[in-house]
Amino acid sequence: MISLNAVETLLACCVVLLVGRVLTSRIGFLARYSIPDPVVGGILFALVVYAVFKQTGASVSLETSIRPTLMLLFFSCIGLTANLKLLVAGGPKLIAFLLVLAPFVALQNVVGLGMAWLLDLHPLMGLVGGSITLVGGHGTGAAYAGRFADVNNIQNIMALAMTSATIGLVLGGIIGGPVAERLIRRFRLDGSLDGRAAVQAATPQADHDMVPVAPDSGSYIVSLTVAFICLVAGAFLASATEGSAVSVPNFLWCMVIGIFIRNVGGRLGLKLNDQATEMLGTLSLSIFLGLTMMTLDIGSMMALAGPLALILVVQALFAAVYASLVVFRALRKDYEAAVMSAAFCGFSMGATATAIANMQALTRRHGPAPQSFIVVPVTGAFLVDIINVIVLTTFLSLPFVGGL
C-alpha cells in the first residue's frame, strides 16, 4: 500500500487541481460545458489509482482528515461575503426556487420507484436511488441505510447507499455546466452585464461592510481569522443545540454566523475584504472537492452499482431536463436563472458543494451571479433537507414501499 501523509496528500491534491485546470482550459468539451476543475482532475486521479491497483495490486491511502474543516471554512466564507441586500432583492427567486424544488424531490422518488419496479428491485432501492442519497447526500443515505438494514434486512444496503451518493456527486458536477451553457447560448444571456448590474443595484457607494481595494496579506489574515471565529462559534452552537427538535448542521451554523458578521460587523468597525474572503472560500472548496473526488473507489463503485447505476443515469437525465424546462423558466429565464439551474443539478444529484462548484465554473467564464451565491447555499444547505424529510416520510408510509 502507498500511504500519503497530510502534506503529501495536499501536494497530490494541488497537482490534481492544476491538471484539472489545464484539461478544462484546453479540452473543448470540458471548457464549453464548464465542468469544475476538481471534478475533472479528481476523477482522473481515481481512475489512475484504480488502473495501478488492477495492474500491480498496490492501493493508495490518502490523509483526508482535513476535509470537514475545509467544508466548514468554505461555508463560513460564503456567509462572510453574503450581502443581505442581495437576498432581499432576490427574494422572489428564492421563493420560486423553493416552489420548484418541492415537487422535484417527490418526482425524484417516483422516478426511483419506477426504475426499481422495472428492474425488479425492492422498492426501498428506488428510494436509495432517489432523494435519500441524491438530495440527501452521504449523511442522509447512511442514516436511512442503517435503519433499512436493521428492519428490512437488505444486503449491502449501506455500501449501496454510499455508492449511490458518490456517483450522484460526480453526475451532479458533470451535468450542471452543460445545462447552463446550453441555456446561456440559446437565450443569448450576458452574464457580465446582468451580474454587475445586480451587484451595483444592491451595493451602494457607501457600503460599510466591504473593503473594495485589492487584498494584501493583511486582508487575508483578517478574513482567515474571522472565518475561524465562525468555525469555533458554529461548533459551539451545533453542540449546544444537539438533540433539539430541529437539527441544524455545523456548516449551516458557520454560514449563519458569517452572514451576521458580514452584515452587522461593518457597522461596528470591522472591515473585511470580500475579494480575500472569496479567494479563501474558493481555495477551501477546491481542495475539499479535489480530495473527495480523489478518494473515489472506482472498483467498489463498479462492483456494487449494477442496476443502481442505471437508476442514477436516469435520475441525472431527469434532473437536467427538469432544471432546463422548469427551474430556468420559473426563475424568469435570465442569467441568474441559468446559473441557479446548474446549481440545482449539483445539489439535486449530489451536494451543496457541487452546486457551488458548478456556479463558480460558470461565473468564472461568464460573469458574476451574486443572488445565486446567497439563494443556493441557503436552499441547498438547509431548506432542501426539511423538504426531503417530509417527502421521504410520506413515501415510506406507503404500504407498497414496505418502509418504516
C-alpha positions as CSV (number, residue, x, y, z in Angstrom):
1,M,0.0,0.0,0.0
2,I,1.1,3.5,-0.9
3,S,0.3,5.7,2.1
4,L,0.5,9.5,1.8
5,N,0.7,11.7,4.8
6,A,-1.2,15.0,5.2
7,V,1.4,17.1,3.4
8,E,1.9,14.6,0.6
9,T,-1.9,14.3,0.2
10,L,-2.3,18.1,-0.1
11,L,0.6,18.2,-2.6
12,A,-1.2,15.5,-4.7
13,C,-4.4,17.4,-4.5
14,C,-2.8,20.6,-5.7
15,V,-1.3,18.7,-8.7
16,V,-4.8,17.2,-9.3
17,L,-6.3,20.7,-9.3
18,L,-3.6,22.1,-11.7
19,V,-4.2,19.1,-14.0
20,G,-7.9,19.7,-13.9
21,R,-7.4,23.4,-14.7
22,V,-5.2,22.6,-17.7
23,L,-7.6,20.0,-19.0
24,T,-10.7,22.2,-18.6
25,S,-9.0,25.1,-20.4
26,R,-7.5,23.1,-23.3
27,I,-10.1,20.4,-24.0
28,G,-13.0,22.0,-25.8
29,F,-15.8,19.8,-24.4
30,L,-14.7,20.4,-20.8
31,A,-14.3,24.2,-21.3
32,R,-17.5,24.6,-23.3
33,Y,-19.6,22.9,-20.6
34,S,-17.8,24.5,-17.6
35,I,-17.0,21.2,-15.9
36,P,-15.4,22.1,-12.5
37,D,-11.6,21.6,-12.3
38,P,-11.7,19.4,-9.1
39,V,-14.2,17.0,-10.7
40,V,-12.1,16.5,-13.8
41,G,-8.7,16.2,-12.0
42,G,-10.1,14.2,-9.1
43,I,-11.9,11.6,-11.3
44,L,-8.7,11.2,-13.4
45,F,-6.7,10.6,-10.3
46,A,-9.2,8.0,-9.1
47,L,-9.1,6.2,-12.5
48,V,-5.2,6.2,-12.4
49,V,-5.2,4.7,-8.9
50,Y,-7.7,2.1,-10.0
51,A,-5.6,1.2,-13.0
52,V,-2.5,0.9,-10.9
53,F,-4.3,-1.3,-8.4
54,K,-5.5,-3.6,-11.2
55,Q,-2.0,-3.9,-12.7
56,T,0.1,-4.2,-9.6
57,G,-2.2,-4.8,-6.6
58,A,-0.9,-1.7,-4.9
59,S,-3.5,0.6,-3.3
60,V,-3.2,4.3,-2.3
61,S,-4.2,5.7,1.1
62,L,-4.7,9.4,1.5
63,E,-4.8,11.5,4.7
64,T,-8.1,13.4,4.3
65,S,-9.0,14.3,7.9
66,I,-8.8,18.0,6.9
67,R,-11.9,17.7,4.7
68,P,-14.5,18.6,7.3
69,T,-12.5,21.7,8.3
70,L,-12.3,22.8,4.7
71,M,-16.0,22.4,4.2
72,L,-16.8,24.5,7.3
73,L,-14.2,27.1,6.2
74,F,-15.9,27.3,2.8
75,F,-19.4,27.9,4.2
76,S,-18.0,30.4,6.7
77,C,-16.6,32.4,3.7
78,I,-19.9,32.1,1.9
79,G,-21.5,33.8,4.9
80,L,-18.8,36.4,5.2
81,T,-19.4,37.6,1.6
82,A,-23.2,37.4,1.8
83,N,-24.8,40.8,1.3
84,L,-28.4,40.5,2.7
85,K,-29.4,43.4,0.4
86,L,-28.9,41.0,-2.5
87,L,-31.0,38.3,-0.7
88,V,-33.8,40.9,-0.3
89,A,-33.5,41.8,-4.0
90,G,-33.5,38.1,-4.9
91,G,-36.4,37.2,-2.6
92,P,-38.8,36.3,-5.5
93,K,-36.1,33.9,-6.9
94,L,-35.7,32.2,-3.5
95,I,-39.5,31.7,-3.3
96,A,-39.6,30.4,-6.9
97,F,-36.7,28.2,-6.3
98,L,-38.4,26.5,-3.3
99,L,-41.7,26.2,-5.2
100,V,-40.0,24.1,-8.0
101,L,-37.8,22.2,-5.6
102,A,-40.5,20.6,-3.5
103,P,-42.3,18.7,-6.4
104,F,-38.9,17.7,-7.8
105,V,-37.9,15.9,-4.6
106,A,-41.2,14.0,-4.8
107,L,-40.8,13.2,-8.5
108,Q,-37.2,12.1,-8.0
109,N,-38.5,9.4,-5.7
110,V,-41.3,8.5,-8.2
111,V,-38.5,8.0,-10.8
112,G,-36.5,5.9,-8.4
113,L,-39.5,3.7,-7.5
114,G,-40.4,3.3,-11.2
115,M,-36.9,2.2,-12.1
116,A,-36.8,-0.2,-9.2
117,W,-40.1,-1.8,-10.4
118,L,-38.8,-2.1,-13.9
119,L,-35.5,-3.7,-12.7
120,D,-37.4,-6.0,-10.2
121,L,-35.7,-4.5,-7.2
122,H,-37.0,-3.9,-3.7
123,P,-39.0,-0.6,-3.6
124,L,-36.6,0.8,-1.0
125,M,-33.8,0.6,-3.5
126,G,-35.8,3.1,-5.6
127,L,-35.7,5.5,-2.7
128,V,-32.0,4.8,-2.1
129,G,-31.5,5.7,-5.8
130,G,-33.8,8.7,-5.2
131,S,-33.8,11.6,-2.7
132,I,-32.3,9.6,0.2
133,T,-28.8,9.7,-1.3
134,L,-29.1,12.2,-4.1
135,V,-30.8,15.2,-2.4
136,G,-29.9,13.9,1.0
137,G,-26.2,13.0,0.3
138,H,-24.0,10.6,2.2
139,G,-25.2,11.6,5.7
140,T,-28.9,11.0,5.0
141,G,-28.0,7.9,3.0
142,A,-26.1,6.4,5.9
143,A,-28.9,7.2,8.4
144,Y,-31.6,5.5,6.3
145,A,-29.4,2.7,5.1
146,G,-28.7,1.7,8.8
147,R,-32.4,1.6,9.5
148,F,-33.2,-0.4,6.3
149,A,-30.5,-2.9,7.2
150,D,-32.0,-3.5,10.6
151,V,-35.7,-3.6,9.7
152,N,-35.8,-4.8,6.1
153,N,-32.6,-6.9,6.1
154,I,-31.4,-5.7,2.7
155,Q,-27.9,-6.9,2.0
156,N,-25.1,-4.4,1.3
157,I,-27.6,-1.5,1.7
158,M,-25.0,0.7,3.4
159,A,-22.4,0.2,0.7
160,L,-25.1,0.7,-2.0
161,A,-26.2,3.9,-0.3
162,M,-22.7,5.3,-0.2
163,T,-22.1,4.3,-3.8
164,S,-25.3,6.0,-4.9
165,A,-24.4,9.2,-3.1
166,T,-20.9,9.2,-4.5
167,I,-22.0,8.6,-8.1
168,G,-24.6,11.2,-7.7
169,L,-22.0,13.7,-6.5
170,V,-20.0,13.0,-9.7
171,L,-23.0,13.2,-12.0
172,G,-24.1,16.5,-10.4
173,G,-20.8,18.0,-11.2
174,I,-20.9,16.8,-14.8
175,I,-24.4,17.8,-15.9
176,G,-24.7,21.2,-14.3
177,G,-22.3,23.1,-16.6
178,P,-23.7,21.7,-19.9
179,V,-27.3,22.5,-18.8
180,A,-26.4,26.2,-18.0
181,E,-24.2,26.6,-21.0
182,R,-27.0,25.4,-23.3
183,L,-29.4,27.9,-21.7
184,I,-26.9,30.8,-21.9
185,R,-26.3,30.2,-25.6
186,R,-29.9,29.5,-26.5
187,F,-31.3,32.6,-24.8
188,R,-28.2,34.8,-25.5
189,L,-27.7,35.7,-21.9
190,D,-24.9,38.2,-20.9
191,G,-23.6,37.3,-17.5
192,S,-21.1,40.1,-17.3
193,L,-23.8,42.8,-17.7
194,D,-26.6,41.1,-15.6
195,G,-24.3,40.2,-12.8
196,R,-22.6,43.5,-12.5
197,A,-25.9,45.3,-12.6
198,A,-27.2,43.2,-9.7
199,V,-24.1,44.0,-7.7
200,Q,-24.3,47.7,-8.3
201,A,-28.0,47.8,-7.5
202,A,-27.6,46.1,-4.1
203,T,-24.2,47.7,-3.2
204,P,-24.3,51.4,-2.8
205,Q,-21.1,53.5,-2.8
206,A,-21.2,53.8,1.0
207,D,-21.4,50.2,1.8
208,H,-19.6,50.0,5.2
209,D,-19.4,46.2,5.1
210,M,-17.0,45.9,2.3
211,V,-13.5,47.0,1.6
212,P,-13.3,47.4,-2.2
213,V,-9.5,47.7,-2.5
214,A,-7.3,44.9,-3.8
215,P,-6.4,42.4,-1.0
216,D,-2.9,42.3,0.6
217,S,-1.5,39.8,3.1
218,G,-3.2,41.6,6.0
219,S,-6.6,41.3,4.3
220,Y,-6.2,37.5,4.0
221,I,-5.1,37.2,7.7
222,V,-8.2,39.2,8.8
223,S,-10.5,37.2,6.6
224,L,-9.0,33.9,7.8
225,T,-9.2,34.9,11.4
226,V,-12.9,35.8,11.2
227,A,-13.6,32.6,9.2
228,F,-12.0,30.6,12.1
229,I,-14.2,32.5,14.5
230,C,-17.2,31.3,12.5
231,L,-15.9,27.7,12.8
232,V,-15.4,27.9,16.6
233,A,-18.7,29.6,17.2
234,G,-20.5,27.3,14.8
235,A,-19.2,24.2,16.5
236,F,-20.3,25.6,19.9
237,L,-23.8,26.3,18.7
238,A,-24.1,23.0,17.0
239,S,-23.1,21.2,20.2
240,A,-25.4,23.4,22.3
241,T,-28.4,22.6,20.1
242,E,-27.7,18.9,19.6
243,G,-30.7,16.8,20.3
244,S,-33.1,19.7,19.9
245,A,-36.3,19.3,17.8
246,V,-34.7,20.8,14.7
247,S,-31.2,19.6,13.9
248,V,-29.0,22.3,12.3
249,P,-25.8,21.0,10.7
250,N,-22.4,22.6,11.7
251,F,-21.8,24.1,8.3
252,L,-25.1,26.0,8.4
253,W,-24.3,27.5,11.8
254,C,-20.9,28.6,10.4
255,M,-22.6,30.2,7.4
256,V,-25.3,32.0,9.5
257,I,-22.6,33.4,11.9
258,G,-20.7,34.6,8.8
259,I,-23.8,36.3,7.4
260,F,-24.3,38.0,10.8
261,I,-20.7,39.2,11.0
262,R,-20.7,40.4,7.3
263,N,-23.9,42.5,7.7
264,V,-23.5,43.7,11.3
265,G,-19.7,43.8,11.8
266,G,-19.2,46.6,9.4
267,R,-21.4,48.9,11.5
268,L,-19.1,48.1,14.4
269,G,-15.9,49.0,12.6
270,L,-15.0,45.5,11.2
271,K,-13.5,45.9,7.7
272,L,-13.4,42.8,5.6
273,N,-12.1,42.5,2.1
274,D,-14.6,40.5,0.1
275,Q,-12.0,39.5,-2.6
276,A,-9.7,38.0,0.0
277,T,-12.6,36.1,1.7
278,E,-13.9,34.8,-1.6
279,M,-10.4,33.6,-2.5
280,L,-10.1,31.7,0.8
281,G,-13.6,30.2,0.2
282,T,-12.8,29.2,-3.3
283,L,-9.5,27.6,-2.3
284,S,-11.2,25.6,0.5
285,L,-13.9,24.3,-1.8
286,S,-11.4,23.3,-4.5
287,I,-9.3,21.3,-2.1
288,F,-12.3,19.8,-0.4
289,L,-13.8,18.6,-3.8
290,G,-10.4,17.5,-5.1
291,L,-9.8,15.3,-2.0
292,T,-13.4,14.0,-2.3
293,M,-13.0,13.0,-5.9
294,M,-9.5,11.6,-5.4
295,T,-10.8,9.1,-2.8
296,L,-13.5,7.6,-5.1
297,D,-13.2,3.9,-5.0
298,I,-13.8,3.1,-8.7
299,G,-13.5,-0.7,-8.2
300,S,-16.1,-0.8,-5.4
301,M,-18.4,1.5,-7.3
302,M,-18.3,-0.7,-10.4
303,A,-18.8,-3.9,-8.3
304,L,-21.7,-2.5,-6.3
305,A,-23.5,-0.3,-8.7
306,G,-25.1,-2.7,-11.2
307,P,-28.7,-1.8,-11.8
308,L,-28.2,1.2,-9.4
309,A,-26.0,2.9,-12.0
310,L,-28.9,2.7,-14.5
311,I,-31.2,4.3,-12.0
312,L,-28.7,7.1,-11.3
313,V,-28.2,7.8,-15.0
314,V,-31.9,8.1,-15.5
315,Q,-32.1,10.4,-12.4
316,A,-29.3,12.6,-13.9
317,L,-31.2,12.9,-17.2
318,F,-34.4,13.8,-15.3
319,A,-32.6,16.4,-13.2
320,A,-31.1,18.0,-16.3
321,V,-34.5,18.1,-18.1
322,Y,-36.3,19.5,-15.0
323,A,-33.6,22.2,-14.5
324,S,-33.9,23.3,-18.1
325,L,-37.7,23.2,-18.5
326,V,-39.0,24.0,-15.0
327,V,-36.3,25.7,-12.8
328,F,-34.9,28.0,-15.5
329,R,-38.4,29.2,-16.6
330,A,-39.7,29.6,-13.0
331,L,-36.7,31.9,-12.3
332,R,-37.6,34.2,-15.2
333,K,-35.1,32.9,-17.8
334,D,-32.2,35.3,-17.1
335,Y,-28.5,34.8,-16.4
336,E,-29.0,34.2,-12.7
337,A,-31.7,31.6,-13.6
338,A,-29.2,29.8,-15.8
339,V,-26.5,29.7,-13.1
340,M,-29.1,28.5,-10.5
341,S,-30.2,25.8,-12.9
342,A,-26.6,24.5,-12.9
343,A,-26.6,24.7,-9.1
344,F,-29.9,22.8,-9.0
345,C,-28.3,20.0,-10.9
346,G,-25.4,20.0,-8.3
347,F,-27.4,19.6,-5.1
348,S,-30.3,17.7,-6.6
349,M,-27.8,14.9,-7.5
350,G,-25.0,15.4,-5.0
351,A,-24.3,18.2,-2.5
352,T,-24.3,21.9,-2.0
353,A,-20.6,22.0,-2.5
354,T,-21.1,20.5,-6.0
355,A,-23.7,23.2,-6.7
356,I,-21.3,26.0,-5.7
357,A,-18.5,24.5,-7.8
358,N,-20.9,24.4,-10.8
359,M,-21.7,28.1,-10.2
360,Q,-18.1,29.1,-9.8
361,A,-17.1,27.4,-13.0
362,L,-19.8,29.3,-14.9
363,T,-19.2,32.7,-13.3
364,R,-15.5,32.5,-13.9
365,R,-16.3,32.3,-17.6
366,H,-19.4,34.4,-18.0
367,G,-19.5,36.9,-15.1
368,P,-20.9,37.3,-11.5
369,A,-24.2,35.9,-10.3
370,P,-24.4,37.4,-6.8
371,Q,-28.0,36.4,-5.9
372,S,-27.3,32.8,-6.8
373,F,-24.5,32.6,-4.3
374,I,-26.9,33.5,-1.5
375,V,-30.1,31.7,-2.5
376,V,-28.4,28.4,-3.4
377,P,-26.4,27.8,-0.2
378,V,-29.4,28.7,2.0
379,T,-31.7,26.4,0.0
380,G,-29.2,23.6,-0.6
381,A,-27.8,23.5,3.0
382,F,-31.0,23.7,5.0
383,L,-34.3,24.2,3.4
384,V,-34.0,21.2,1.0
385,D,-33.3,18.9,3.9
386,I,-36.6,19.9,5.5
387,I,-38.5,19.3,2.3
388,N,-36.7,15.9,1.8
389,V,-37.6,14.7,5.3
390,I,-41.3,15.5,4.7
391,V,-41.3,13.8,1.3
392,L,-39.4,10.7,2.4
393,T,-41.7,10.3,5.5
394,T,-44.7,10.4,3.1
395,F,-43.2,7.8,0.7
396,L,-42.1,5.5,3.5
397,S,-45.6,5.4,4.9
398,L,-47.0,4.0,1.6
399,P,-47.9,0.2,2.0
400,F,-46.3,-0.9,-1.2
401,V,-42.9,0.6,-0.3
402,G,-42.5,-1.6,2.8
403,G,-40.6,1.1,4.7
404,L,-40.6,2.0,8.3
